[in-house]
Amino acid sequence: MPDGQATSRSAPAPAASTPLERLYDAVGAQLYRFFYHQVGNREEAEDLTSEVFLKAARLLDPSRDEASQRAWLRQSARTALADYWRRYYRVPSTLVVAEAPPPAIGDDPSSDAHVVRLSELLARLPENYRQVLKLRFLEGCSVRETAAILGLSPGNVKVLQYRAVRRAAELGMAAEPAERRGADE
């Protein structure tokens, strides 16, 4: 290894020279911690932090005072986080395609088949998913009521509900082709 490389690793980092670099030095770690706390994933938190500072490099007015820049940066961080969650929870459009909407339970004489299918689908879900879906959709409880009954936070109930609905959809779609093959034969 050349001597220049060995000394450059041990040399202290140069002081920030641009306003953006000074801002990054001042709040970069704090912004990363905010994102990490929100998404719980190191890589995603790093990406979001980078996204905010890349946006700041393009749009932040360096003539503004530091407090104003920090406020702009906080707002950009909240917007980036909201965009992240919108992308995260967006369902691919290929899963939504349907020929006709399914009939509601109780709308026709064959609704017993829907009740049986619903019961079978719920039985295939983990207990915590089943409880959340029953309370939220079958018993009509609010998120807050469900959280109180299960001893969870409202945020945790929302996450469980999302995962339960997604898993139920996956199980329902996996069972659908087999049912159609049986009906076609």
KAGI-V978413 format. One line per field, one symbol per residue. psi: psi as a letter, one per 30 degrees, with the letter a starting at -180 (. if undefined). burial: 1 if it has 9 or more other ideal C-beta (glycine too) atoms within 8 Angstrom, else 0. Layout:
psi->???
burial->???
This chain:
psi->kleeeeffefklklkkeleeeeeeeegeeeeeeeeeeefgkeeeeeeeeeeefeeeeefkjfflleeeeeeeeeeeeeeeeeeeeeeefkkkffffkkekkkklkfflfgfeeeeeeeeeeefflleeeeeeeeeeeefgkleeeeeeefhlleeeeeeeeeeeeeeeeeeeeefeeeeeeeff.
burial->00000100000000000001111100110011111100100001110110111011000100000000110110011001100100000000000000000000000000100110010011001001111111110000001011100101010111011111101110110010000000000
